Amino acid sequence: MKTMQIRILNGRTIAAREGESVYKTLKDNGVYLVASCGGKGVCGKCRVKILEGAGRIESSGKLRKRDIEENFVLACRTFPEADLLIEIPEESKLVIGDKIAAGKSRNLLEYLHSVEPLLSPMVRHVSLSLDPPTLENPVSDLERLKRALADRGLEGMRFSHGFLVPLARALREAGWKVSLSFAEDMQAVSLSPADKGTRYGIAVDIGTTTVVVYFIDCTDGSLVDVGVTYNSQMRYGDDVITRIVHATEGGGLQELRNAVVEDINDIIKPIMEKNNIIRDDIHSVVISGNTTMAHLFWGLDPATIREEPYIPTLNAFPRWKAGVAKLKVNHLAPVYTLPCVGSYVGGDIVSGVLASRLHKNAEIALFMDIGTNGEIAVGNNEWLITAACSMGPCFEGSGIRHGMRATDGAIESVRLDPRSFEPTLGVIGDSAPSGICGSGMIDAISELFFAGVIDQKGKFSRDLTTDRLKMGEEGPEYILHRGDLRDIVLTEADIENVIRAKAALYAGVSVLLKEVGLSLDIVERIYIAGGFGNYLNIDKAIMIGMLPDLPKEKFSFIGNTSIAGAYLCLLSEKMRKEAEEIAHKMTYVELSVLRGFMDEYMSALFLPHTDIGLFPSVKDLYHKDR
Ligand code: FES
């Protein structure tokens, strides 16, 4: 086999193998490119520039003519045939492993106390004082421990091999005065000196894009630290479907599982070091994620999730042991996974309903988690119905020419002067813009629509005279930012993608409400969750017809409810029971088989909707502006 090298400009030199794409070679050597389609040659995000050498180019997919002329190739469709020198442009570099600024939206402990004053973590503790062995009292260490437990009314404790191995030394080092930690199923977890008071737990939200860990002191429920990173599974694709496909390819499932487990371990390691905490003192773990993420974490083949009739292997997960899950905490720590409802409504939504308390109130409320999928739940303390609609990853930057996630350099807000059509941009991190994120797109489309730059179908007006509009290779485009190296534009295809996504969400809400015979005005509260929800401008989202036109005071942003639900479950048995009840009680509706969904969807493919009467506030504003 021919061996070659790939040299990265200002970077490493990597050995390449014949027949392996540039993308795979880089990935296998820890150099990650944005690969929204998972290396299938369709997203056009893995562009690299060949400066020297030659390769076999299988396809150029979405690359523009100018890119090709400048020697850009798709790394996933290019196979080295000689040594290569390549340049990786900034926008093709996948930022993973980097810590993301972590925020906690509210005081969760206060919130927990308001719904459940008593802490009841998954692991409890009992202090024991054992009589040291003597020649006259020669019973074994384990028997001695069992007798001490029986004296405290604790019978039937189970002891694993992993617990027994260090038992003799632990008892002696502690001078026979110990604290035994045990799980709800009476499984002994750890033995420590009686005076050791603090125990920890971690609540984990495995999102398709990010992994969030709350490091909790379980003795008082306080938050020790928060860690966030991008989900490293993004190396294999942006959305759940691409990852499911990857999981079915040789070794892919294990790669995906290892990626997310490493993310969790990488987050907790520096937190432990900083706070002087040893891994044996982390006694419990709660995992919340969508059904695919939960399956991947468990190492379960998710293939059937995407095949009709869309059945997951399981919705209710047994308790797992951290050691078996390969989490670097106490290896006997129980791992609780939030139950899922169906293939596309997972534990993250159960967490969301739990945290919003929708299931406890008499008022009818709507819960929406907006991300790659739009997950919707409607109901109150008597009934709950849920569905998911595929919005595509456009709000996370995929499928958008200059789309990116909401990180530094992303345009997150846009204002347009209605006379000059000149934009004012808000950029995350106040840096030079390098792309546009979901909230920026919503702002931009709403502003372009109201300024008359685009029509109801999202098409650019052909009679405006502004140099902000130009004809690109794929049709007209609006220049948001003029850069030295490249302009950042919004194309008609980008706008069409956003309109499709918002139409799917709106149609999902409409059809779900119709399914239970309710109209929108019955809904008294709307909870919006998801990382995206933190930045969403509600007025603008209504103006483009993404959210229903209801009074603004009915909307509540509740941020990342997946992690909030995981936190509640980590500390409260009552919350864990409620989570099980929610999952059990929720009726899951498969929107694609519902009559009327397609009609609703087609009607929503306009700004804001074909029936503008459904958006009275937008109608008023629209006519006032004309
Ligand atoms: S085109 Fe190469 S990863 Fe999508």
Residues whose N, C-alpha, C, O or C-beta is under 5 A from the ligand:
A	BS01	FES	V34 A35 S36 C37 G38 G39 K40 G41 V42 C43 G44 K45 C46 L74 C76
